């Protein structure tokens, strides 16, 4: 590791990798390649990702036990906000498979030796802050409509949610707020972590490259964000158990999406001092 660096690369330069235009066909191909990576050693990847269902169950029990039933859905959908960071070990596995290297599950932990680890940690902390802000926003919307009194039961809450004007207002404003958070995460991290694992370009460049990728491909990237959100919610419904499959497939697919969107390092790229 060439010293501690976050804003720029190890040489103090701001690297601007070129981004490509993609189509929806590239998205489906990335998902197919992600599924191929998963099936290469599914038992390893399921074992690696069991932590996500376990954490999900703990958090759900905590919110329910704390009379915070109204936060269960925001918690489930919030996985889409921290997912890019949570899947970082899976990007590493796909990178190693691409290079013909050993893909044993223990290599997912090799990220800790990456020279870009400080940048990865900074962007990960940013996602954690966004996740906490989302939970605070969701609670604030609920409080503004229903007051400080928590729901008495899940059945009662669902009934009030679906049969009253306040309930439909909560659904409308809650999902609108969630969409804004999701767009922010998509625009800043869609290829940020794979890029940092592939090249130590610094956090600023990784976020900027993600933003340029989204601006160059607005419709495919919005579709990608929708696919990710839907699959994560589906994976969360059966007591979060589905995340043990959904997370690795999406993680591997994100690596292949990065390969389709960002030109290789050997291609011409712009460098300028920070």
N, C-alpha and C positions, 0 to 999 in steps of 0.2 A: 504494500500500500504506500503510494507516494504522498505521504502526509495526509492530514485531515482536510478534506475539501468537500464542499456541498454545492455552492453556487455555480461553479464552473468545473471543468475536468481537471485532471491531475496537473496539467500544465498551465492552468489559469485561463484557458481559452473557452469561449462560448461556441459550442459546436451546433450546427444547424443541419441535421440530416434531411435529405430530400424525402418528400412523401409522394406516394403515387395515388392515382385515382383508381378506385375499385368499384366493383358492381355487386349486386346482391348474390350473384353466383359465387363470388369470392367468399362471402360470408358462409354460405352453405358448405363450400369446400373446406373452410377453416374448421367448421363444426365436425365435418367428416374426418378430417385429419386429427382433430382432438379426440374423437371417439376411437380412432385407430391407436393413438398413443395410450389411451385408457385400456383398451383390450390387450395391449402388449403384455401388461402385467397388472390386471385389474385387482388382484388380491392385495398387492402392495399399495396401490393407490387408495383403495377403500380403507385399508388399515390406517394410512396416513391421514385420511380425511375424516375418520371417526371423531376426531376432536371437535369438528364443527357441529354435528348433531348433539354431542354431549354438552357443549357450551350452550347451544340453543335451548336444550331442555332445562338446563340449570337456570338460564336467564328467564325462560318462560315461567318456571316454578317460582322464581323470585318475584316476578311482576304479579303473578296471581296471588302468591302468599302475602304480598304487600298491598293487596287491594288495588292493583294497578292493571286490571284486566284490559282497560282501554289502551294499554301500551303493547299488547301482544301483537297486534297487526303491524304497528310501526316497527316493532322489533324484528318481525319476520321480513318485512320489506327492507329494513335497514341493512340486511346482509348484502344487498346490492351495493351499498355504499362502501363497505369495508372489504367486499369480495376481491377487488384487484390486489389488495395487500395480502389478504388471507391465502391467496392462491400462488404466492410468489415461489414457494418450493416446487410447485407443479411446473411453472415456467422453466425452472432449472432442469427438471427431469426431461422436458421436451427439448431443451437446448442440448442436453447431453445425448439424447437419442438421435437428434439431427446430426451430431458430430460423430456418431458411432461409438460413443463412450458408454461405460457401465451406467445402467439406469436403475440400480438398486434404490429402494426407497430412502435409504440413509443419505443418499446424495442430495436429497431435497434440503438437507441442513447445510450443504456447502455454501449456501447463500451468505452465511455468517463470515465467510472468508473473502467475500467479494470486495474489491477495492472501492466499489460504489456503495458500500453499506451505509455510510453516513447520509448519502442522498436518499437511499431507499428508506432509511429511518425517518428522515424529515417528511417525505411524502406520506409515509405510513401514519405519522403523527397528524398530518393535515387531514387525512381521511378519518381518523379517530375523532378529531374535533368536529368534523362535519357530521359524523354519526351522532355525537352527543348533542349537537345543535338541532339535528333532526328530531331526536327524542324530546328535547325541550320544546321545540315548535309544536310537535304533535300533542304534547300534554297541554300546552298553552291554548291550542285550538279547542281541545276538549273542555278545558276549564271555562273558556269564554262562553261556551254554549250550555254546559251542564253544571257549572259551578265546581266547587272543591270536593263535593261528595262523590266518592268513587262508585262504580257500579256494584250492585249487591251480588250479582251472579252473572255468569257468561250468558245464560239463556235470557235473562232480563235485559242485559245490555244489547244483545242481538235483536231482541224484539223492539226495543226503543230505537235502535239504530235504523231498522228497516221500515218502521211504521209511523215515524214522527218526522215533522219538518226539520227539527233540530238534528235528528239522526242523519237525514239526507244532506243537510248542510255540512255536517261533520265529514261525511264521505266525500263531498265535493271539494271542500277546502283542504281536507287532509291529503287527498290524492293530488291536488294541484300543488301543494307545498312539497310533497314527496317528489313530484315530477321535476320541480326546480332543483332540488338537491341532487336528483339523479343526473340531470343534465350537466350540472357543475362537475360532478365526479367523472362523468363520461368525457367531458371536454378536457379535463386536466390529467386524466390517468389512463385513458383507453390503451395506450401503448407505452406508458411511462415506465412501468416496472420491467417489462421485457427488454426495453431499450437499455435500461441501466444494467441489467444482467449481461446484455450483449456487448455494451460499450459504456465505459465510465465517462459519461458526458456531463454529469452534474444535474442537480434537481431542476434548475431553471430550464435547461435545454430539454429535459425529459417532459416537463409540463408543457413547454412551448410546442414541442413536436406533436404531442397529443392534441393540442388545440388546433394546430395546422392540419393534422390528419382529419379532424372532425370538420373543419371549415372546407377542406378540399372534397370531402365525401359526406355531406350533411345527411342525405337520405339513407345511404347504407349504414352510417354510424348510428342514426336514430333507430333504425331497424335492429341493429345489433344490441343497442341498449335495451330495447323492448324485449328481445329474445332472452337476454340475460336476466332481466327482472322477472319475466314470466317463469322461466325455468327455476330461478331461485325460490320464488314463492311456491311453486308446485313442489319443489324439493323440501320446503319447510312445512308443508301441510301435514304429512304423516309423521307427526312428532319430530320433525327435522331429520328423520332418518334418510330421506331422499337426497339430502345434501351430500351424503357419502358417495353418491354417484354423480350428482349434478356438478358439484364443485370441481372434481378432477377433470371431467369432460370440458367444462367451460374454461378451466385453467389452461389445459393443453390447447384448446381452440384459440384462446387469446394469444398464445405464443405464435401460432400459425397466422392469425390475423395480423400480428405485428410484422411478420415476414412479408406479407402481401402489401402492407401499407408503406413501410419504411424501406428505402433502398439500402442495399448492403453497404458496409463501411468502405469497401474498396471503390464504390461509386463516388463521384465528385461531391463534396460537401463544403459548406461555408464555415470558416473559423474566424473568429475575431476576438480580441482581448476583452475581458470583462471590465 
